[in-house]
């Protein structure tokens, strides 16, 4: 569909792979990027990254791991301490680089909208075009009107930002960025300041842009959103990029344990049992506190303790003069599964041979899953493994 405003033609090329926006699209290369702030915090320790033309990259990871700092360094809102950032063949960290010209290739959408409160919506979108790109008022107006239609807010032309909802303000901020015809768009947690009811309306606009062929980088805590719109996922932790892969690789087959924990929102407790004098009371108290923190039902924790006592204390410990047992308790908030992993040395214990009726009843429950196997070539020398998962089904 083609639209006309003031005799100027604007069409679907703004949201497709065709058209002048995508001539000479930039590629970004980042080499050994490091940022140290004055208070000696180091959000970026050593970042190496190549961003290909047309990549839609979601950056995920715990808070404080350098995600937003990385975006701000890419457009030099934050100056790196060392390393290089090469945009379309130019190292923007070098002295003498024309940053204003480079920034014309990049747009940034902030979590706090950053609209000018004293300007109307149309003025917020027109003014940067006039000031930075040298467009006439008519050209800027026509472009703004087209984009306001695209984000569903053409009726808000003469409103002021404080008259709009948070979701509407963020859509205006995206329209303002698009008005500058950027090849690269950086989104810094674009939905984090919004009420849950408003997140969807902003995500729908970003999804549309993700199909446009633009290069996009999105810092987000919305895992499902990141999975749907991205061709690459970066997992950042402790100032490094720990993993870089497709959504399927990162969300279904993460290579590193810290990535797995973050994706599944796992929390864990680890215990070492090496004698019959293991302090079960202390473990029980710690598990109770663990359950209260993560809102795990007391009944599931009780079942786990029953399984631990029967497997470890009543059998493995009793059959070995020098027991060596590693127990790991994990809870996945996303999957709502409480699990226990038992690795041990010595004589193999078949859990189904237990004569404990309470324990056998637990194994028979449909919400309990059990696996046991032998281990080969374990670096810590463990020979056998038992894993149990305790799911929860609410009663009708």
N, C-alpha and C positions, 0 to 999 in steps of 0.2 A: 504494500500500500504506500502511495506517495502523498505527502502532506505539503500544502503551500501556505506560507505565511509571508505577507508583504511581497509576494511575487517570487520568493526564494523557495527552492524545492528541497525538502528534507524527506528522506525515505528510510526504508528498512535497513539501509547500509549502516546506520548507527548501531545496530544490534546484530549485524551479520558479519560474515567473513569477507564481504566485499566492500569496496569503497576506500576513500583516501585515508581513513584513520589507520589503516593497516599497512601502508607503504612504509618501508624502512623501520619495521618494528624492532625494538631494542632487545638485546640479550644482556643479562647482568652476570658478571663473574666476580665473585668475592673470594679474596685470598688472604688467609691468616688474619682475619679481622679480630681486633681486640679492643675492648673499651673498659677503661678504669675511671671511675668517678672520683671526685675530690675526697670523698669519705672512705676511699680505698675499697669500695665494693666493686666487683668485677662481673658485670652481667654477661659480657661476651669474652671468652677466653681464647678461643682459636676457631674461627668459623671459616670453612672452605665450602663454597657453594656455587654451582652454575645453574642459572635460571634460563631456561630455553624460551624462545618465542612461542607464545600461546599457552605456556604453562599456567595452570590454575593450582596454586600451591596453598594448602592449609597448614599453618604452623600451630602445633599443639604442644602441651607440656604443662607442668605445674607452674603456679604463679612465681614470679621472681627469677625465672630461668633465662631471661634475656630476649624473649620473643618480641616485645614492643620496641626494645632498644635496637634490635636488628632492623626493624622497619624504619625507625627514625634515622639510623645510620645510612640506610640505602638512599634516602633523599636528603641526607646531610642536615636534617633538623638537629641531630646529635652528631658531633664530630668524633670520629673514631680516634682511639689512642694510637693505633698502628694498623697496618694492613692496607689493602687496596680494594676499591670497589670500581669495577669497570662497567660503564653503561654505554652501550652502542659504540664500543671501541675507545671510550674516553675514561681515564682514571679520574674520578671526581674527587679523590682525596688529594690530588696534586695541587700545589699552588698555581694560580693562574687559570684554573679551569673555570669556564663560564657556567656557574651553577644555575643561573637563571634560565639559560637555554636548555640545560639538562632537565631541570624541573618541569619544563613545559612538556616533557615526554612522560612525566609521572604525575598521578593524582593521588591524594591521600584522604581517606575517610576516617575520622577519629570517632572514638566512643562517645565523646561529649558534644558532637555535632559541629561546634565552632561556627555557628551562624552569627551574623551581626544583628543584634537585637533591635537596633534603631533603623534597620533597613527592611523594606518589604521583601517578600519571598522573591518576586521577580528581580528586585534590585540586588539581592544576594547572589543571584545567578548571572545577572548581566554584568555587574561591575568588574569582576575578574577578567571577563572576556575583553572588555573595553580597555582596561588598564594594562593587562599583560599581553594580550594578543593583538591589540590595536584594531579590534573590530568596531564598526559603526554601531550606534545605539540600535538601529533597526536590525542589523545582523544579529546582535547580541539578544535582542528581544525575541526575534524569530526562533533562534536556537533554544532559548530558555522555554518558550511556549511549547515547542515540540517535546522537549525533555520532560516538562511538567505533565504533559499528556501521557508520556511513556510510564511515568511513575505514579500515575493516577491522581495527580494533585493540581490539575489545571484550574480548578475552581478556587484555589488558594492564592492566586496570583498577587493580590494586593493585601493579603494578611501579613501579620508580623509573626516572627518565630514563637513568641510566648503565647500566641493564640492557637498553636498546633500541639498535637500530642507528640510524645517522644518519637514514636514510630514515623509520624509524618515529618518531623524535623530531620530524622536520619535519611528519609527518602529525598528530602530537599537537598541535604548535604551530598548525596550520591549524584543527584541531577547537576548540582553545581560542579562537581568533579568532572562529570561527563562533558559538560559544556566546554571544557578546556581541551577536548579531543586527545586525552592521554593514551599513549601506547601501553603504559603500565599503571595499574591501580593497586594501591596498598590500603588494606582495610585493617585498622587496629581495633579489634574486638568491637565490631560495629553494632552488636546487639546487647552488649553487657550492661548498658545503662538503661535498658528498656524493661517495662513490665512484660511478664510472660505473654500477655494477650497481644502485644505489639511486635513480638519477635518475628512472627511468620510473615508479616507484610514487608519487612525489610529483607528477610531471607529470600522472598520470592523475586525481588528486584535483583539481588545478587546472583541468584540462579540464572536469571535471564542473561545477565552479563557474562556469566561463566560459559555460555554457549556462543559468545560473540567473537571469540578468537583473540581477545585481549590477553595480555599477560597479567595475572592477578596473584597477589599474595594476601592471605587472610589469616590474621591471628584470631583464633576462636577457641572457646571452651565447649562449643556445641559439636559433639562427636558425630552424631548422625548427619548433621548438616555438612560437616567437613567431608564425610565419606561420600555423600551424594554428588557434591559439586566439583570435587578435586580430581586431578589426574596424578597428583603427588601429595604426599603427606610428609612433613618434617616433624620429628619428635625432638624437642629441645629439652635439655636437662643440664643444670649446673654450668651454663655458659657454653655448651657444646651442642652440635647436632648429633644426637645419639643414633638416630635412624632416619633414613630417607628412602621412601619406596612408594609403591602404589597403595591406594586405600586397602585393597585386599591383603597385600603383604603386611602392612602395619597393623590393621585391625584384626586380621584373622591369624597371621603367622609372624608376630613380632619376634625378632631375633634376640633381643636383650631383655633380661629379667625386669629391669626398671621400666621398660616400655610396656611390657605385659602388665605389670602392676598398675601403671597409670591407665591403660586402656580399660582394664577390667575393674579399676578402682579397688585394687586389692590392699588389704591391710593384713599383716601377719605377725605371729608370735612364734618363736623358736625355743625349743627345750632340748636339753641333753640329759639323758637318763643313763647313769653309769653305776648305780647301786640300788639295793632295795630301800635305801634311806631317802630316796627322792622326795622332796617336799611337795606332796600333792595339795596340801592346804594352800600353800602360797600360789601354786598354779591355778587352783580353783578361784582364789580371790582375784588373780590377775585376769582370768577369763571373764569373770563377772564384770569387772571394770571395762574390759574390752567390749563386752556385749552391750553395756549401757551406753558407751560412746558411739557405737555403730548401730544401735537400736536392733540388736539381734534378740530374738525371743529367748527367754530363760529356758524354755523347754528344749530348744535345740542345743543350747550349751550343756544342759544336763545330759542329753544323749551323747554328746561328744565326750564328756568326762566319763560316762559309763563305758564307752568304747575304749578310751585311753586306758582306763584301769584294767579292763579285762584283757586287752591285747598286750599292753606293755608290762604292767605290774604283776598280773596274775599268771602270765604265761611266759613271755620272752625273758623277763628278769628272773623268774623262778627256774628256768631251764638253763641258765648260763651263770657260771661262777663270776665272770667279769662282763656284765652286760654293756653293750655299746649301742645306744638307741638315739636316733635323731628324730625329733617330732616337730613338725611344722603345722601350725594352725593358720588358716587363711579365710578371709571373708571377702567375697566379691559383692560389692554394693550393686553393681549393674546387673549381675545375674542372680542376686539374692541367694547365694549358695555359700554355706559354711563347710569347710573341708579340713580334713586332717591327713597328713602324710607321715607315715612311719617308716623310716629306713633303719635296718639293724643288721648285726653280724651274728654268726653262729647258727644254731639249729633252726630250721624253717618251722614256723608255726602256721598251721592251717586254721584260719578263723572259724571255719565251719565245724571243727572238732571240739569247740568249746561246749561245756555242759551247763553254762550259765544261761538260764531260761530268759532272763531279762535281755541279755545281749543277743541271743538268738531271735527273740521277738523283735528287737531293733533291726536286725539284719533283714527280717522278713517284711518290714514296712516299705511300702512303695516309694516313700520319699527318701529312702536311704540307698545310696549306690556304693558298691564295694568292688575293689579290684586288688588282686595280690599277684606278685610275680617275683622272679629272681632277677638279680642285677649282675651284669658282667662289665668288667673294666671300669668300675666306679673309682674315681680318683681318691676318695676317702675310704675305700675298702668295704663299703657296705655291700651285703650279699643279697638282701631281700627287701621288698618294699610292699607296703600295704597302704592303699589310699581309700578314704571314705568321704562321701559328700552327703551333707544333710540339707535337703531342700525343705521348703515350707509351703504347705497348702492350707489356706484358710478354710475353716469349716463353714458350710452354708448356714 
